[in-house]
Amino acid sequence: MSGQNTEGIDMLEFERNLWQEGIASIAGVDEVGRGCLFGDVVAAAVILPQGLVIEGVDDSKKLSEKKRDALYELITQQCVAWSVACVDAKKIDQINIKQAARLAMKHAVEGLKLQPDYLLVDAEKVDLALPQLALIKGDARSQSIAAASIVAKVTRDRLCSGEWERQYPEYGIAIHKGYATKLHRERLLEHGPSKLHRRSFLGKLFPEEQLLLF
C-alpha cells in the first residue's frame, strides 16, 4: 500500500491510526472559494472505503484541471459516500466567510447518505457532535481531506465555467473563477458588482467613493 503524495507524505497516516482504533467510517471535509470575490463557498465531505488508496490524490491546488477532473470521477465512483454543499454570497456577507465556510462544511457532512464515525477536517471545526480532528494543511496530509478538496474544487470550477459564466458573461468568471485578478477587478469597475458578488469583500479592494457608485 503506497498512499504517498509527490512530496513523500503518507496521505493515510491519520486514517490508519483511526482504522487501528476500530473506526472504519471516516469522512474527509474541506472547502474551496474562501478567498473569492464572487459566488458561493463550496464544501465537500467524502467517505472512502477502509484501505483504499487512490494514487495521485493530493491538495487540489497542486493538481492540473485535467488531473482534478480524472480524480473527481475516481473518487465519486469508488467512495462509500460523498456530498457537496454551498453557501451563497448573500449569506457570506451576513455571517462572514469563516462562519459561511463552517456552515457549508456542516451541511456537506449532513448531506452524506450515512453518518460517519469520525471527521478529518482541513483546519476547521465542524459544528456537529461528531469526533473530529482539524488538520492544518490537511488537504496535503490526508487522503480523505484531499479527496474532499478535489470534489469541492471541481464542483465550484464547473459552476464558474457553466452556470455562473452564462448568468454573468461580462465578468470573465470562467477565466478567474471569482478570484481578485486584474481582469476581475477591471470588469468590476466597468460593470459594478452582480448579485453574486460578495460586497463585504469589495471594501478591501476599492476606495469608499467607488463603492458608493456600486
C-alpha positions as CSV (number, residue, x, y, z in Angstrom):
1,M,0.0,0.0,0.0
2,S,1.6,3.3,-1.1
3,G,-0.6,6.3,-0.3
4,Q,2.2,8.8,-0.6
5,N,1.9,12.1,-2.4
6,T,4.5,13.7,-4.6
7,E,6.3,15.1,-1.6
8,G,6.6,11.7,0.0
9,I,4.0,12.4,2.7
10,D,2.0,9.4,3.9
11,M,-1.5,10.5,3.0
12,L,-3.1,7.7,5.0
13,E,-1.2,8.2,8.3
14,F,-4.2,9.6,10.1
15,E,-6.7,7.2,8.6
16,R,-4.6,4.2,9.5
17,N,-4.4,5.4,13.1
18,L,-8.2,5.6,13.2
19,W,-8.7,2.3,11.5
20,Q,-6.4,0.6,14.1
21,E,-8.7,2.0,16.8
22,G,-11.7,0.3,15.1
23,I,-13.0,3.5,13.4
24,A,-13.9,2.5,9.9
25,S,-16.2,5.3,8.6
26,I,-14.1,8.4,8.2
27,A,-15.2,11.5,6.4
28,G,-12.7,14.0,5.0
29,V,-14.1,17.5,4.9
30,D,-12.8,20.6,3.0
31,E,-14.0,23.8,1.3
32,V,-13.0,26.0,-1.6
33,G,-13.7,29.5,-2.7
34,R,-13.0,31.2,0.7
35,G,-10.9,33.9,-0.9
36,C,-13.1,34.7,-3.9
37,L,-15.0,37.9,-4.6
38,F,-17.8,36.2,-6.4
39,G,-20.0,33.2,-5.8
40,D,-20.6,30.5,-3.2
41,V,-18.1,28.9,-0.9
42,V,-18.4,25.2,-1.6
43,A,-17.6,22.3,0.8
44,A,-17.4,18.6,0.3
45,A,-17.5,15.6,2.6
46,V,-16.1,12.2,1.3
47,I,-16.1,8.8,3.0
48,L,-13.6,6.4,1.3
49,P,-13.5,2.6,1.9
50,Q,-11.2,1.4,4.5
51,G,-7.8,0.6,3.0
52,L,-8.5,2.2,-0.4
53,V,-5.6,4.0,-2.0
54,I,-6.3,6.4,-4.9
55,E,-2.9,7.2,-6.4
56,G,-2.4,10.9,-7.2
57,V,-4.8,12.3,-4.7
58,D,-3.3,15.5,-3.2
59,D,-4.2,19.1,-2.3
60,S,-6.4,20.1,-5.2
61,K,-4.5,23.4,-5.7
62,K,-1.4,21.4,-6.7
63,L,-3.2,19.5,-9.4
64,S,-4.0,20.4,-13.0
65,E,-7.6,20.8,-14.0
66,K,-7.3,17.6,-16.1
67,K,-5.9,15.7,-13.2
68,R,-8.6,17.0,-10.8
69,D,-11.3,16.0,-13.2
70,A,-10.0,12.5,-13.6
71,L,-9.6,12.1,-9.8
72,Y,-13.1,13.5,-9.2
73,E,-14.5,10.7,-11.3
74,L,-12.4,8.1,-9.4
75,I,-13.3,9.5,-6.0
76,T,-17.1,9.7,-6.7
77,Q,-17.2,6.3,-8.2
78,Q,-15.1,4.5,-5.5
79,C,-16.2,6.2,-2.4
80,V,-18.7,5.0,0.1
81,A,-20.5,8.3,0.2
82,W,-19.9,11.9,-0.9
83,S,-21.8,15.2,-0.6
84,V,-21.3,18.8,-1.5
85,A,-22.9,21.9,0.0
86,C,-22.8,25.6,-1.0
87,V,-23.3,28.9,1.0
88,D,-24.0,31.9,-1.2
89,A,-22.6,35.4,-1.4
90,K,-25.6,36.9,0.5
91,K,-25.1,34.6,3.4
92,I,-21.3,35.1,3.4
93,D,-21.9,38.9,3.7
94,Q,-24.3,38.3,6.6
95,I,-22.3,35.9,8.7
96,N,-18.7,36.4,7.4
97,I,-16.6,34.0,5.3
98,K,-15.2,31.9,8.2
99,Q,-18.7,31.1,9.5
100,A,-20.0,30.5,6.0
101,A,-17.2,28.0,5.3
102,R,-18.0,26.2,8.5
103,L,-21.7,26.2,7.7
104,A,-21.0,24.7,4.2
105,M,-18.9,22.0,5.8
106,K,-21.6,21.2,8.3
107,H,-24.2,20.9,5.5
108,A,-21.9,18.7,3.4
109,V,-21.5,16.2,6.3
110,E,-25.2,16.3,7.0
111,G,-25.8,15.5,3.3
112,L,-23.9,12.2,3.4
113,K,-26.1,9.2,2.9
114,L,-24.6,7.7,6.1
115,Q,-23.3,9.3,9.2
116,P,-19.5,8.9,9.6
117,D,-17.9,7.8,12.8
118,Y,-15.2,10.4,12.6
119,L,-14.3,13.6,10.7
120,L,-10.9,14.7,9.4
121,V,-11.3,18.4,8.6
122,D,-9.0,20.9,6.9
123,A,-8.1,23.4,9.6
124,E,-11.6,23.9,10.9
125,K,-14.2,22.7,13.4
126,V,-17.4,21.3,12.0
127,D,-20.4,22.3,14.3
128,L,-21.6,18.7,14.7
129,A,-21.5,16.3,17.7
130,L,-19.0,14.0,15.9
131,P,-15.5,13.1,16.9
132,Q,-13.1,15.1,14.6
133,L,-9.6,16.3,14.1
134,A,-8.7,19.6,12.5
135,L,-5.5,19.3,10.4
136,I,-3.5,22.3,9.3
137,K,-2.9,21.9,5.6
138,G,-4.9,18.7,5.9
139,D,-5.5,18.5,2.1
140,A,-1.8,17.8,1.7
141,R,-1.6,15.3,4.7
142,S,-4.8,13.2,4.5
143,Q,-6.2,11.3,1.5
144,S,-9.8,11.8,2.8
145,I,-9.4,15.6,3.1
146,A,-7.6,15.8,-0.2
147,A,-10.5,13.8,-1.8
148,A,-12.9,16.3,-0.4
149,S,-10.8,19.2,-1.6
150,I,-10.9,17.8,-5.2
151,V,-14.6,17.2,-5.2
152,A,-15.3,20.7,-3.8
153,K,-12.8,22.4,-6.3
154,V,-14.2,20.6,-9.3
155,T,-17.8,21.3,-8.3
156,R,-17.1,25.0,-7.8
157,D,-15.0,25.3,-11.0
158,R,-17.8,23.8,-13.0
159,L,-20.2,26.3,-11.6
160,C,-17.8,29.1,-12.6
161,S,-17.4,27.8,-16.2
162,G,-21.0,26.8,-16.6
163,E,-24.0,28.4,-14.8
164,W,-22.3,31.5,-13.4
165,E,-20.5,32.3,-16.6
166,R,-23.8,32.0,-18.5
167,Q,-25.5,34.3,-16.0
168,Y,-22.8,36.9,-15.9
169,P,-20.6,36.6,-19.0
170,E,-19.3,40.2,-18.6
171,Y,-17.1,39.4,-15.6
172,G,-14.9,36.5,-17.1
173,I,-15.8,34.2,-14.2
174,A,-14.8,31.1,-16.2
175,I,-11.3,32.5,-16.5
176,H,-10.5,33.7,-13.0
177,K,-13.0,31.6,-11.0
178,G,-14.1,34.6,-9.0
179,Y,-10.7,35.5,-7.5
180,A,-9.5,39.0,-7.3
181,T,-7.4,39.0,-10.5
182,K,-6.6,42.1,-12.5
183,L,-9.2,41.2,-15.1
184,H,-11.8,40.7,-12.5
185,R,-11.1,44.0,-10.8
186,E,-11.2,45.8,-14.1
187,R,-14.6,44.2,-15.0
188,L,-16.0,45.1,-11.6
189,L,-15.0,48.8,-12.1
190,E,-16.6,48.7,-15.6
191,H,-19.9,46.9,-14.7
192,G,-20.2,47.1,-10.9
193,P,-20.9,44.1,-8.7
194,S,-23.5,41.4,-9.6
195,K,-25.9,39.8,-7.2
196,L,-23.4,37.0,-6.7
197,H,-20.5,39.3,-5.7
198,R,-19.5,39.4,-2.0
199,R,-20.0,43.0,-1.1
200,S,-18.2,42.6,2.2
201,F,-15.0,41.7,0.3
202,L,-15.1,44.7,-2.1
203,G,-14.2,47.3,0.5
204,K,-10.7,45.8,0.8
205,L,-10.1,46.4,-2.9
206,F,-11.8,49.6,-3.9
207,P,-11.9,53.1,-2.3
208,E,-15.1,54.1,-0.5
209,E,-16.1,56.6,-3.2
210,Q,-16.0,53.8,-5.8
211,L,-18.1,51.5,-3.6
212,L,-20.7,54.3,-3.3
213,L,-21.1,54.1,-7.1
214,F,-21.8,50.4,-6.8
